[in-house]
Amino acid sequence: MSRRKVVVITGSTSGIGLGIARMFGENGYDIGLNGFGSEDDIQSITSGLKEHSGTRVFYSDADMSKPDEIERYVHDTQEALGTIDVLINNAGVQHVSPVEDFPIDKWNLILAVNLSSAFHMTRLILPQMRNQGFGRIINIASAHGLIASPNKSAYVAAKHGLVGFTKTVALEAAESNLTCNAICPGWVETPLVKAQVEVLSRNKSLSEDEVVRSLILDRQPTRKFVQVDQVAALALFLASDQASSITGSAYPIDGGWTAH
């Protein structure tokens, strides 16, 4: 019986990361889970994942802004689950402000979590992938890794950097049966976005439908949210053997946003 493959996903206790974890678990992967949440929430998430096909789950609350905690996460996951086959760098934070008013601590945090954590995770796991002769690295970037928007300087800089980092890793690992690709979602329907819609609806005295169409999805020609399982399905494909010749690419999944 062949061993189950192992995927580690940063920022995977909610939103896109959790959706990816669930889809990989349903497809036979053991999961290195990471993120924040109450003890009850984490227990519910891990129990739910374990119910699918005997999936083993290791959870770490490592803070992705801190290199020493990232090292702990990688080490402890390898100890618990074995060699890592797929790395998905998903952790991210956001802050919106004009450049001249952008708080320095927010800038440093966004760069640390959205970009540097992917570097640290990759540098720690890549040697093991080389040794086993297989690996898939998938970076969850953003439409903002390809284009820009006002008042999001740190996020746009980090996501553009993540796309560039993806290309470099792909070139360095090209002859080792390793691939590295980026997924660039537009507006995805997550609990966090739903909460933002509710706040905007109250603040702007608009219905939630009006907020979605005129403020949230004004740049997505489909006028529809990207669904979490659509992002997860693309990640699952990029992790597969069928995607072995795809590397160094950045895939928009944004309802046509970056086609403008």
Secondary structure, 3 states (H helix, E strand, C coil): CCCCCEEEECCCCCHHHHHHHHHHHHCCCEEEEECCCCHHHHHHHHHHHHCCCCCCEEEECCCCCCHHHHHHHHHHHHHHHCCCCEEEECCCCCCCECHHHCCHHHHHHHHHHHHHHHHHHHHHHHHHHHHHCCEEEEEECCHHHCCCCCCEHHHHHHHHHHHHHHHHHHHHCCCCCEEEEEEEECCECCHHHHHHHHHHHHHHCCCHHHHHHHHHCCCCCCCCCECHHHHHHHHHHHCCHHHCCCCCCEEEECCCHHHC
